[in-house]
Amino acid sequence: MRLLESKKGLSFFAFEHSEEYQQAQHKFLVAVESMEPNNIVVLLQTSPYHVDSLLQLSDACRFQEDQEMARDLVERALYSMECAFHPLFSLTSGACRLDYRRPENRSFYLALYKQMSFLEKRGCPRTALEYCKLILSLEPDEDPLCMLLLIDHLALRARNYEYLIRLFQEWEAHRNLSQLPNFAFSVPLAYFLLSQQTDLPEHERSSAREKASLLIQQALTMFPGVLLPLLESCSVRPDITVSSHSFFGPNAEISQPPALSQLVSLYLGRSHFLWKEPATMSWLEENVRAVLQTVDAGDPVVEACENRRKVLYQRAPRNIHRHVILSEIKEAVAALPPDVTTQSVMGFDPLPPSDTIYSYVRPERQENCLNLGGGACSEPRSRPLSFPTSLDFLFQVTVAKLYRGGGEARGRSGWGSEPQPGPEQADAGCARHDGQLPPQRPRGTARGRR
């Protein structure tokens, strides 16, 4: 990693690939094109800390329901990149930036995202929330993985309601967070859950309840197509007055622009269970009736919201599509536009930016040759260059021999069973990022600058 520049209190960094690591990267791309996960396993025998190979193999293990192995591979990928940190790169300062347009940086984003997903599934939402904040802090303006579609969900799961409310208050003016369905519904829910806390003074609870009701009515007016799918996901049968009304009826969901339907599906797929509590449902019902009275009274705000929906949600930006692919929520993936679903999506680099900044180029090779070991060509390439995101191949035996056997493969690669340091313990000064096992620093020696 090197420091590119520092300006306005921010430091811009970029990972760099050594010549040896570049060779491993080229072999990895050949392995991807071969559509054989075992070729990635072979590559990891000689380059056991090659990040993209670890991430791709982690996905393959996850699809084979080997969650423990998948988590271990992601942790090893993070360890590899942490050992290459610049001495000035800080995960906690909030002032360090990584440009997603650089392919070398994307691996760090994806490794953090996968680790965050594993933490959430293991019931650690608070830790997952901190990872989400970290990913967002690396490039908050562009938000390449669109963490704003997830951070509210993790904040609610972690019961960190004050953080979610503060984020909304500080970013609403310049990011229009209320125009995202997830924030439009999660923020009033946070206010309501805050009002339910008995340790707060009565006036604070009352104020939070009033704010929650105001915001949820605005959300229901802006996004009426959310209500019936939300109730259906919660196994709640709506009142006939609500389900038959033209504002909340089936037409409200059907008439939504495709991009808005995608955002709604993403939000409901993640967060519908947060609304299942009886107290929450009673509060929601109360505000639904208030919105219907407003609609029947012909309030001009209703028409203004309808016009805004037609204008704002014509097409989702690329970072939202990237987030949907990584989320793997079936309803949201099904709503992706044809120009995304018909192109090849690489699991190790989904939907790369169109303005990618390349620091080196892949050398030309013989058209019909696969060469993973550096020697002579071993196999003609006759398969297409696309690589499926779901790897349904039977290669568990090979993986087990390489990573669990404890024999020759483990000794050769240095993949021991000892625990690796986490982000807080990474040696930022003496490690290298070349695909090989980083050297160990003897205890008591000073850290050397890379």
N, C-alpha and C positions, 0 to 999 in steps of 0.2 A: 504494500500500500504506500502511496505517496501523497503528499500534500500538494494540491494543485494551486490554490490561492486562498487568501484570507481577505475578506472585505465586509464592512458593516457589521463586525462582530461575529461573522460566520466563517467557518473553515470548510473548504471543499476538498474532499479526498477522492481517491480512485484506487481500486485494487489493480495490481499489475501482474501479468503472467511472465514468469521467466521463460527462457528458451526451452528448457526441459518441460515446463508445464504446458507450453504451447504445443509441443509434440504430443503430450498426453491428451490435450484438448482435440487435436486433429484426429487422433485414434478414436476418441470418444464419438466424434461425429460419424466416423466410419462405422462404428458399432451401432449407432442409432439407425443409420441407413440400412444396415443389415437386418433390422427388425428381429434380432436375436438377443434377448437379455443375457444369455450366457456369455456373449462377447464382452459385455460390460463387466461381468464377473472376472473374465480373463484379464481385462485391462486393470481392474483393481488389485490383481495379484502383483503387478509391477508398480502401480501407482495407487497405493492404498488410501491416500488422502485426496484423490481427485474429486473435487466438490460436485460437479455436475453428474459424474457417475454415481456418487453416493446418493444424490437426490433422486436420480432416475430409478436406481435400484430400490430405494425406499418406497417409491410409488408402486413398483412391482410387488414388493413384499406386502404392502398394504392391501393391494387388490387380491393377494392370495391369503388375506386375513392373518398374516403374521405381524401383528401390531408391535410386538416387542422388538423384532428385528428392524422394522421400519423406523421406530423411534430411535433406536441405537444408531442407525445410519445417518439420520438427520443430525443427531448430536455430534457425531464424528465430523460431519461436514461443517458444522458451526465451529468446532474446535480447530479444524484446519484453517478456517478464515480468521478466527480470533488470534491465532499464532502469527498471522501476517499483519496485524494491526500496526498502524503508525503510532509512535509514542504519544503523539498529541491527539489521537482519535479517542473520543470519549463517548460511551454509550449513554451517559446520564446527563451530559451538559445541555443537550438540546440545541447546540450550536454547530454540530457537525453534519455535513451534507454529503450524500452520495448520489451522483447523477444516474438515474435509471437508464438513460440513453446509452451508457457504456455497458457492454455485455458482461464485463468482468464484475461489475457491481450487482447485476441482477441476481446472481447466485446467492448473494447475502440476503437480499430481500426475500427470495423464495424460501431459503432455509429458515429464516425467522418466521415466515408465515406458516410453514409446515410445523415448526416447533410449537407455535401458538395454537394451531389446530389440535395437536396432540394434547396440549395442556388443558384446553377446554374440554375435550372428550374425557379426560381423566378426572374431571371435577375440580379443576384449579382455575376458576374464572378470574380471580384476582391477579394471579401471575400471568394468565393469558392477556388480561387487560394491559399489563405493563409492557408486554411484548408488542401489543397493538399500538400503544403510545410510541414505542421505540421506532416501529416501522413508519408511522406517520411523521415522526420528527426528522427522518432522514431526507425527506423531500415533501414538506407539508403543502407547498403551493400546488404542485402538480399531482401529488398523491397517486403515484402510478398504480398501486394495488387497490386504490379506493377504500382505504381503511375507514373512511367516514360512514360506510355502509355497515360496518361491523362494530365500531367502538361503542355505540349506544347499547347494543345488545350485551356486550361484555360488562359494561358499567352497571347495567341493571342486574345481571346475574351475580356480579360481585357486590351488589347492594351499595355501590358507590354513587348514590343519587346526587350528592352535592357536586361531584366532579362533572357528571353529565349536564347538570343545570348550568354550571359555570361555563363549560365548553360552549353550550348553546348561546348563552348570553354574550360571550366575548366574540364568537365567530359568526353569529347570525348576520351582523351588519355587512360583512364583506364576503361571506360564503353562502348566504341564503339557505341555511340549513333547514329551515321550515319547509322548503320546497322538495325535500327528500322525504318520502313517506315514512321511513324508519325514524327520523328525528321528529317528524310531525306527530307521531303517536308515542314514541318512547319518552319524550320530554314531559308531556302531561302525565304519563304513567309514573314517571319518577317523582313529580310533584305530589301525585296522589299517594304513592307509597310512603313518601316523606311525611305526609299529613297523618298517616296511620301510626307513626312512631310515638309511643306514649311518653318517651322521655323528653319530648320537646314541649316548650311552653304552649299554652292553649292558643295564644294569639298567632304564633308561628304556624301551628297546625291549621288554624282557620285560614290564614293567608295562603298557605300552600294548597289547600283544598280549593279555594276560589281561583287561584292561578291555574290549577289542573283542569278545572271545569271550563275555564275560558279557552285554554289551548286545545283541549280535546274537541270542543265544538268547532273551533277553527279547522282542525285536522279533518273532522268528519265532513265539513262543508267543502274543503278543498279536495279531499279524496273519498268520495262516497262509495267508490267501488271496493274499498277495503273492508267495510263492515260485514257484509254477508259471508265472504270467504273466511273472515276471522272467526265469526260465530260457528261456521261449519267446522273449522279446524279445532275449535274448542268443544265440539259436540253439543252446541247449544242451539235450540230451535228458536228462531226469532219470532216475535209477536206478529200476528197477521197484519196488523197496521203498518209495521215496518217492512215486512217482506213484500207486501202488495203495493207499497208506495212507489211512485215512478222515480223518486230521487234515490232511494236505496235499493230498489228492485234489481232484478238480473240485468236490466239494460245498463245500469250504472257500471257494472264490470265489463260488459261487452263493448261499450262505447269508449273505453279507455284507449289512449294511444298505445302501441306495442311497447314502447320504451317504458312507459309508466307501468304497464302490466308486469314487465320484467322486474321492476323495482318492488312492486307489491308482492310478487311471488317470492322474491328473495327475502323480504322482511317477514312474511308470514311463515315461510319455511323454517326460519330460525326462531322467531320470537313469539309465536302464537301461544305457547304454553305459559308465558308470563301473564296472560290475561285470564287464566282459568279460575282464579280465586273468586269465591262467591261475592266478597265485598267489592272486588274490582268490577265484576259483571254488573252488580247493582248500580254502581257509579256510572258505568258506561251506558246502561239502559236509561238512566235519568237524563244523561246528556244527549242521547239519541232523540228522545222525545222533545227536548228543547230545540234541537236542530230542525226537526220536522215542523215545529211551530214557526220557526223563522222562515223556512222554505214556503210554507203555506201562506205566510203573510206577504210574500213577494219581495223579500229583502234584496236590494240590488247587489249585495255582496255575493249572493249565490251565483248570479249571472257572471259577475266579474271573475269568480273562481273557475267557472266553466270555460270562459275565454282564455284564461291563463293556462289551463290544462291543455287546450288545443295548440297553444303556441310553444310551450316550454318542453314538451316531451315528444317531439317528433323523432328524435334519434338519440340514443345513448352514446356517450363518448367511449373511446377505446378502453380507458382504464376500468370502466364499469363492466364491459365485456370480459376483460381480464379477470376481474374479481369474481364474476359469475362462474367462469371456468374453474377457478381455484376453489370456489365454495362447493362445487359439485352438488348443489341443490337441484334436484331433477326438474322441478317446475320452472325454475329460473333458467336453467340450461335449455329447456325446451322452447323458451321464449326468445332465444338468441336469433338475430336476423340471419337470413340465408348467406349473406356475404361473409359471415363469421363461421357458420357451420359447414360451409363447403370448402374451406381452406384447411390445409394441414396445420394442426395445432401441436406444437412440441411441448411435452410435459416439462422439460427442463427450461423452457423459455416461451411461455404462452403469449401469443400476440405481441411480438417485439415492436417497439416504437418505429414508426416510419423514418424518423430522423436519427437512427442509431449512429453512434460515434464509434467507429472501429479503430482500435489501436494496432491491430495486425490482421492480415488476411490469410485465409486458408490456402495453402499451396495446391496447385493442380496435381491431380494424380491420374493414374491410368483408369479409363472409364469402367473397365470390367474387372476391377481388382479390389479385394479387401485385404488390408495389411494392418493387423493389430499389434503384432509383436516386433515390428521393425525389420523383419527379414524379407524373404521373398513373398510374392503374392500367394495367398493360400486358398482363395475361393473366388470364383467369378461372381460379380454382383449382377443379379438379374431381377431384383425386386424394386418396387417403386421407392422413392426417397421419403415418402410420408411415414411418420412413426405414430402408432396409436397411443392415445393417452391412457387407455386401460390395457395393461399387458396381461393377457390371459395365456401365459405360457407356463408349462410345468418345468421349473428349474430349481425346485426347493432343495433337491439333493445336492446339487452343485453349490448352492449358497451355503448350505449347512456345512459342507466339507471345508469351504473357504473360511467361514467366520466362526464356526462352533467346534470344529473337529479338534483343534488344539494341536494338530500335527505339523507337517511340513509347511502347509500354506500359512498357518498363523505365524510360525517362526520366521518365514520369509517376509511377510508383510508387516510384522510388528504390531498386529492387532491384538494386543493383550486384553485381559479382562479387567485390568485396573481402571478405576473411574477416571474420567478426563475432567479437567477444570472447566467450569462454567464461564459465562461472559465476564463475571467479575474477577476471575482468577487468571485470565489469559495473559501469557507473557507477550507483551506488546513490542518488545525490543529486539529479541535475539532470534526470532523464528523466521522461516522463509515460507513462501507459498509456491512450491514447485511440484506438488503432487506426491512428494515423498514424506516420510515420517519426519516431523520437525525434530531438530536436535534437542536433547534435554540439557537444561542449564544446571550445572552443579550448584548445590546449596551454598549460599554465602557469597557467591560471585555477583558482581554488579551487572546490571543489564547493559548490553551494548546497543548502540544505535545502529539500525539497519542500513 
